Amino acid sequence: MATLQLREALTKVGTLTSRPAAFLILGGYTVSWFLFERETLDWHGAATLITWAMTLFIQRAEHRDTQALQAKLDELIKANDKARNEIAEMDDKEPEEIERIRDGGQRRS
């Protein structure tokens, strides 16, 4: 039970890091660091902030691509009369559950 809750929490955190608010948090953190601990904001600190920003950019781009792909697939599923409805509702499932469904579907083919 705790494992399922942890998986769901990690999925939500991953989604939240792709939102613009994550960049605002990074900006606030950077300003706070500059104001309160300016002497510790050295090359190492700058590299940390740049790494964090790049991670957010990558996460946002990946989320955008995934959402675009999902929208295209949803449209194809709606257009195909033979498509199974339960497959169209997989967006809310955890990655491990989706993998199990995909593995089961490939064996039936």
MARKOLTI-957250 format. One record per atom (N, C-alpha, C): atom name; z, y, x. Coordinates in Angstrom, 2 decimals. Each point is the difference from the previous one (the first is absolute). Layout:
N
DRENDREN name      pz      py      px
DRENDREN   CA       Z       Y       X
...
***
This chain:
109
DRENDREN name      pz      py      px
DRENDREN    N    0.00   -1.20    0.83
DRENDREN   CA    0.00    1.20   -0.83
DRENDREN    C    0.00    1.26    0.87
DRENDREN    N    0.84   -0.01    1.04
DRENDREN   CA    0.05    1.16    0.89
DRENDREN    C   -1.31    0.17    0.75
DRENDREN    N   -0.65   -1.12    0.33
DRENDREN   CA   -1.28    0.08    0.70
DRENDREN    C   -1.05    0.68   -0.86
DRENDREN    N   -0.02   -0.32   -1.29
DRENDREN   CA   -0.96    0.62   -0.92
DRENDREN    C    0.26    1.50   -0.10
DRENDREN    N    1.26    0.38   -0.08
DRENDREN   CA    0.33    1.42   -0.08
DRENDREN    C   -0.39    0.73    1.29
DRENDREN    N    0.20   -0.66    1.13
DRENDREN   CA   -0.40    0.60    1.28
DRENDREN    C   -1.52    0.17    0.06
DRENDREN    N   -0.74   -1.01   -0.44
DRENDREN   CA   -1.47    0.10   -0.01
DRENDREN    C   -0.46    1.14   -0.87
DRENDREN    N    0.59    0.11   -1.19
DRENDREN   CA   -0.38    1.08   -0.92
DRENDREN    C    0.34    1.37    0.61
DRENDREN    N    1.16    0.10    0.64
DRENDREN   CA    0.40    1.26    0.62
DRENDREN    C   -0.95    0.37    1.14
DRENDREN    N   -0.39   -0.97    0.81
DRENDREN   CA   -0.93    0.27    1.10
DRENDREN    C   -1.36    0.44   -0.53
DRENDREN    N   -0.46   -0.62   -1.08
DRENDREN   CA   -1.27    0.39   -0.61
DRENDREN    C    0.07    1.44   -0.51
DRENDREN    N    1.11    0.36   -0.64
DRENDREN   CA    0.16    1.37   -0.51
DRENDREN    C    0.06    1.01    1.14
DRENDREN    N    0.71   -0.34    1.08
DRENDREN   CA    0.07    0.90    1.15
DRENDREN    C   -1.39    0.19    0.59
DRENDREN    N   -0.77   -1.08    0.11
DRENDREN   CA   -1.36    0.10    0.52
DRENDREN    C   -0.86    0.91   -0.85
DRENDREN    N    0.16   -0.10   -1.31
DRENDREN   CA   -0.76    0.87   -0.90
DRENDREN    C    0.46    1.45    0.12
DRENDREN    N    1.30    0.20    0.09
DRENDREN   CA    0.52    1.37    0.12
DRENDREN    C   -0.45    0.68    1.29
DRENDREN    N   -0.16   -0.77    1.07
DRENDREN   CA   -0.43    0.63    1.26
DRENDREN    C   -1.45    0.44   -0.04
DRENDREN    N   -0.73   -0.40   -1.02
DRENDREN   CA   -1.39    0.43   -0.11
DRENDREN    C   -0.13    1.26   -0.86
DRENDREN    N    1.09    0.49   -0.51
DRENDREN   CA   -0.01    1.19   -0.85
DRENDREN    C    0.11    1.28    0.84
DRENDREN    N   -0.49    1.12   -0.51
DRENDREN   CA    0.11    1.27    0.74
DRENDREN    C    1.44    0.40    0.29
DRENDREN    N    0.94   -0.43   -0.83
DRENDREN   CA    1.41    0.35    0.23
DRENDREN    C    0.49   -0.52    1.34
DRENDREN    N   -0.55   -1.09    0.48
DRENDREN   CA    0.40   -0.55    1.29
DRENDREN    C   -0.32    0.99    1.12
DRENDREN    N   -1.10    0.72   -0.13
DRENDREN   CA   -0.36    1.00    1.00
DRENDREN    C    0.95    1.21   -0.09
DRENDREN    N    0.45    0.31   -1.20
DRENDREN   CA    0.98    1.08   -0.16
DRENDREN    C    1.33   -0.38    0.65
DRENDREN    N    0.39   -1.26   -0.16
DRENDREN   CA    1.23   -0.48    0.64
DRENDREN    C   -0.13    0.10    1.51
DRENDREN    N   -1.14   -0.42    0.53
DRENDREN   CA   -0.23    0.10    1.44
DRENDREN    C    0.06    1.46    0.46
DRENDREN    N   -0.61    0.89   -0.76
DRENDREN   CA    0.04    1.42    0.34
DRENDREN    C    1.42    0.55   -0.02
DRENDREN    N    0.76   -0.37   -1.02
DRENDREN   CA    1.40    0.43   -0.09
DRENDREN    C    0.83   -0.54    1.15
DRENDREN    N   -0.24   -1.26    0.35
DRENDREN   CA    0.70   -0.61    1.13
DRENDREN    C   -0.33    0.72    1.31
DRENDREN    N   -1.27    0.33    0.17
DRENDREN   CA   -0.44    0.69    1.21
DRENDREN    C    0.64    1.39    0.09
DRENDREN    N   -0.02    0.74   -1.09
DRENDREN   CA    0.60    1.35   -0.02
DRENDREN    C    1.50   -0.10    0.26
DRENDREN    N    0.67   -0.97   -0.63
DRENDREN   CA    1.44   -0.16    0.21
DRENDREN    C    0.30   -0.33    1.46
DRENDREN    N   -0.80   -0.88    0.56
DRENDREN   CA    0.21   -0.37    1.41
DRENDREN    C   -0.18    1.22    0.89
DRENDREN    N   -1.03    0.80   -0.28
DRENDREN   CA   -0.27    1.19    0.79
DRENDREN    C    1.14    1.02   -0.13
DRENDREN    N    0.53    0.15   -1.21
DRENDREN   CA    1.05    1.00   -0.23
DRENDREN    C    1.36   -0.42    0.55
DRENDREN    N    0.36   -1.27   -0.15
DRENDREN   CA    1.35   -0.43    0.32
DRENDREN    C    0.15   -0.69    1.36
DRENDREN    N   -1.04   -0.58    0.51
DRENDREN   CA    0.07   -0.73    1.27
DRENDREN    C   -1.20    0.31    0.88
DRENDREN    N   -0.32    1.27    0.10
DRENDREN   CA   -1.21    0.43    0.72
DRENDREN    C   -0.05   -0.55    1.43
DRENDREN    N    1.14   -0.09    0.66
DRENDREN   CA    0.01   -0.45    1.40
DRENDREN    C   -0.38   -1.47    0.13
DRENDREN    N    0.15   -0.80   -1.07
DRENDREN   CA   -0.38   -1.42    0.09
DRENDREN    C   -1.45   -0.25   -0.43
DRENDREN    N   -0.67    1.03   -0.49
DRENDREN   CA   -1.39   -0.15   -0.43
DRENDREN    C   -0.90    0.16    1.23
DRENDREN    N   -0.08   -1.07    0.78
DRENDREN   CA   -0.79    0.00    1.22
DRENDREN    C   -1.29   -0.80   -0.23
DRENDREN    N   -0.63   -0.45    1.08
DRENDREN   CA   -1.24   -0.78   -0.12
DRENDREN    C    0.23   -1.29   -0.78
DRENDREN    N    1.13   -0.61    0.23
DRENDREN   CA    0.31   -1.24   -0.71
DRENDREN    C    0.13    0.26   -1.50
DRENDREN    N    0.69    1.09   -0.34
DRENDREN   CA    0.15    0.37   -1.41
DRENDREN    C   -1.33    0.33   -0.65
DRENDREN    N   -0.84    0.73    0.72
DRENDREN   CA   -1.33    0.34   -0.52
DRENDREN    C   -0.83   -1.26   -0.22
DRENDREN    N    0.08   -0.93    0.96
DRENDREN   CA   -0.75   -1.25   -0.15
DRENDREN    C    0.51   -0.79   -1.21
DRENDREN    N    1.30    0.04   -0.23
DRENDREN   CA    0.57   -0.68   -1.17
DRENDREN    C   -0.54    0.61   -1.29
DRENDREN    N   -0.01    1.31   -0.08
DRENDREN   CA   -0.50    0.67   -1.21
DRENDREN    C   -1.49   -0.25   -0.21
DRENDREN    N   -0.76    0.02    1.08
DRENDREN   CA   -1.45   -0.27   -0.11
DRENDREN    C   -0.24   -1.44   -0.44
DRENDREN    N    0.78   -0.93    0.53
DRENDREN   CA   -0.14   -1.40   -0.41
DRENDREN    C    0.33   -0.17   -1.47
DRENDREN    N    1.04    0.66   -0.45
DRENDREN   CA    0.39   -0.05   -1.40
DRENDREN    C   -1.11    0.58   -0.88
DRENDREN    N   -0.56    1.14    0.41
DRENDREN   CA   -1.08    0.62   -0.77
DRENDREN    C   -1.23   -0.91   -0.06
DRENDREN    N   -0.37   -0.58    1.12
DRENDREN   CA   -1.16   -0.90    0.02
DRENDREN    C    0.23   -1.22   -0.89
DRENDREN    N    1.22   -0.51    0.01
DRENDREN   CA    0.33   -1.13   -0.87
DRENDREN    C   -0.20    0.38   -1.47
DRENDREN    N    0.44    1.20   -0.36
DRENDREN   CA   -0.18    0.46   -1.38
DRENDREN    C   -1.48    0.19   -0.35
DRENDREN    N   -0.77    0.54    0.94
DRENDREN   CA   -1.44    0.17   -0.23
DRENDREN    C   -0.69   -1.36   -0.21
DRENDREN    N    0.35   -0.95    0.84
DRENDREN   CA   -0.59   -1.34   -0.12
DRENDREN    C    0.40   -0.64   -1.32
DRENDREN    N    1.27    0.11   -0.35
DRENDREN   CA    0.49   -0.58   -1.27
DRENDREN    C   -0.71    0.64   -1.18
DRENDREN    N   -0.19    1.31    0.04
DRENDREN   CA   -0.67    0.70   -1.11
DRENDREN    C   -1.46   -0.44   -0.12
DRENDREN    N   -0.69   -0.09    1.12
DRENDREN   CA   -1.40   -0.43   -0.03
DRENDREN    C   -0.11   -1.44   -0.51
DRENDREN    N    0.89   -0.86    0.45
DRENDREN   CA   -0.03   -1.38   -0.45
DRENDREN    C    0.29   -0.10   -1.50
DRENDREN    N    0.95    0.78   -0.47
DRENDREN   CA    0.32   -0.01   -1.43
DRENDREN    C   -1.18    0.50   -0.83
DRENDREN    N   -0.65    1.06    0.48
DRENDREN   CA   -1.17    0.54   -0.71
DRENDREN    C   -1.11   -1.05   -0.08
DRENDREN    N   -0.27   -0.66    1.12
DRENDREN   CA   -1.03   -1.03    0.03
DRENDREN    C    0.34   -1.17   -0.93
DRENDREN    N    1.25   -0.40    0.00
DRENDREN   CA    0.44   -1.09   -0.87
DRENDREN    C   -0.15    0.38   -1.47
DRENDREN    N    0.39    1.22   -0.34
DRENDREN   CA   -0.11    0.44   -1.39
DRENDREN    C   -1.46    0.09   -0.44
DRENDREN    N   -0.87    0.47    0.88
DRENDREN   CA   -1.43    0.07   -0.33
DRENDREN    C   -0.57   -1.40   -0.20
DRENDREN    N    0.36   -0.92    0.88
DRENDREN   CA   -0.46   -1.38   -0.13
DRENDREN    C    0.51   -0.63   -1.29
DRENDREN    N    1.26    0.25   -0.34
DRENDREN   CA    0.55   -0.54   -1.24
DRENDREN    C   -0.73    0.55   -1.22
DRENDREN    N   -0.32    1.29    0.02
DRENDREN   CA   -0.72    0.60   -1.13
DRENDREN    C   -1.38   -0.64   -0.16
DRENDREN    N   -0.67   -0.26    1.11
DRENDREN   CA   -1.31   -0.64   -0.06
DRENDREN    C    0.11   -1.43   -0.52
DRENDREN    N    0.99   -0.72    0.48
DRENDREN   CA    0.19   -1.38   -0.46
DRENDREN    C    0.38   -0.04   -1.48
DRENDREN    N    0.85    0.92   -0.43
DRENDREN   CA    0.37    0.06   -1.42
DRENDREN    C   -1.24    0.20   -0.86
DRENDREN    N   -0.89    0.87    0.46
DRENDREN   CA   -1.23    0.25   -0.76
DRENDREN    C   -0.86   -1.26   -0.07
DRENDREN    N   -0.11   -0.73    1.10
DRENDREN   CA   -0.78   -1.24    0.01
DRENDREN    C    0.62   -1.06   -0.91
DRENDREN    N    1.32   -0.08    0.01
DRENDREN   CA    0.68   -0.97   -0.86
DRENDREN    C   -0.24    0.33   -1.46
DRENDREN    N    0.05    1.27   -0.36
DRENDREN   CA   -0.24    0.41   -1.38
DRENDREN    C   -1.43   -0.32   -0.42
DRENDREN    N   -0.94    0.10    0.94
DRENDREN   CA   -1.41   -0.22   -0.33
DRENDREN    C   -0.36   -1.48   -0.08
DRENDREN    N    0.81   -0.88    0.56
DRENDREN   CA   -0.29   -1.43    0.04
DRENDREN    C    0.77   -0.72   -1.11
DRENDREN    N   -0.71   -0.64   -0.90
DRENDREN   CA    0.63   -0.70   -1.11
DRENDREN    C    0.77   -1.24    0.44
DRENDREN    N   -0.34   -0.58    1.14
DRENDREN   CA    0.65   -1.23    0.46
DRENDREN    C    1.26    0.28    0.82
DRENDREN    N    0.29    1.27    0.28
DRENDREN   CA    1.16    0.34    0.83
DRENDREN    C    1.30   -0.32   -0.75
DRENDREN    N    1.01   -0.45    0.75
DRENDREN   CA    1.30   -0.33   -0.59
DRENDREN    C    0.86    1.26   -0.06
DRENDREN    N    0.63    0.24   -1.12
DRENDREN   CA    0.83    1.19   -0.19
DRENDREN    C    1.21    0.03    0.95
DRENDREN    N    0.59   -1.16    0.29
DRENDREN   CA    1.19    0.00    0.85
DRENDREN    C   -0.31    0.48    1.41
DRENDREN    N   -1.24   -0.16    0.43
DRENDREN   CA   -0.38    0.49    1.33
DRENDREN    C   -0.03    1.53   -0.01
DRENDREN    N   -0.41    0.60   -1.08
DRENDREN   CA   -0.07    1.46   -0.09
DRENDREN    C    1.38    0.64    0.02
DRENDREN    N    1.03   -0.77   -0.30
DRENDREN   CA    1.36    0.54   -0.07
DRENDREN    C    0.82   -0.28    1.26
DRENDREN    N   -0.65   -0.32    1.10
DRENDREN   CA    0.71   -0.34    1.24
DRENDREN    C    0.51    1.21    0.76
DRENDREN    N   -0.33    1.20   -0.40
DRENDREN   CA    0.40    1.19    0.74
DRENDREN    C    1.51    0.15    0.13
DRENDREN    N    0.75   -0.51   -0.97
DRENDREN   CA    1.45    0.16    0.01
DRENDREN    C    0.73   -1.15    0.69
DRENDREN    N   -0.74   -0.97    0.49
DRENDREN   CA    0.62   -1.16    0.65
DRENDREN    C    0.23    0.28    1.48
DRENDREN    N    0.91   -0.75    0.57
DRENDREN   CA    0.29    0.11    1.42
DRENDREN    C   -1.10   -0.67    0.82
DRENDREN    N   -0.23    0.43    1.25
DRENDREN   CA   -1.08   -0.56    0.82
DRENDREN    C    0.07   -1.52    0.15
DRENDREN    N    1.21   -0.55    0.15
DRENDREN   CA    0.13   -1.45    0.17
DRENDREN    C   -0.44   -0.75   -1.25
DRENDREN    N    0.30    0.57   -1.16
DRENDREN   CA   -0.41   -0.63   -1.26
DRENDREN    C   -1.53    0.07   -0.17
DRENDREN    N   -0.59    1.09    0.40
DRENDREN   CA   -1.45    0.14   -0.06
DRENDREN    C   -0.67   -1.02    0.91
DRENDREN    N    0.57   -0.19    1.19
DRENDREN   CA   -0.55   -1.00    0.93
DRENDREN    C    0.06   -1.40   -0.60
DRENDREN    N    1.11   -0.33   -0.67
DRENDREN   CA    0.11   -1.32   -0.64
DRENDREN    C   -1.05   -0.17   -1.10
DRENDREN    N   -0.22    1.05   -0.78
DRENDREN   CA   -1.00   -0.07   -1.07
DRENDREN    C   -1.39   -0.17    0.59
DRENDREN    N   -0.30    0.76    1.06
DRENDREN   CA   -1.32   -0.12    0.65
DRENDREN    C   -0.20   -1.38    0.59
DRENDREN    N    1.03   -0.54    0.66
DRENDREN   CA   -0.11   -1.35    0.58
DRENDREN    C   -0.25   -1.04   -1.08
DRENDREN    N    0.66    0.13   -1.13
DRENDREN   CA   -0.20   -0.93   -1.11
DRENDREN    C   -1.37    0.11   -0.60
DRENDREN    N   -0.55    1.22   -0.09
DRENDREN   CA   -1.32    0.21   -0.56
DRENDREN    C   -1.10   -0.53    0.90
DRENDREN    N    0.22    0.03    1.31
DRENDREN   CA   -1.02   -0.48    0.93
DRENDREN    C   -0.07   -1.52   -0.02
DRENDREN    N    1.12   -0.67   -0.28
DRENDREN   CA   -0.01   -1.46   -0.05
DRENDREN    C   -0.72   -0.51   -1.24
DRENDREN    N    0.04    0.77   -1.10
DRENDREN   CA   -0.64   -0.43   -1.23
DRENDREN    C   -1.51    0.10    0.08
DRENDREN    N   -0.51    0.88    0.82
DRENDREN   CA   -1.45    0.24    0.07
DRENDREN    C   -0.76   -1.18    0.54
***
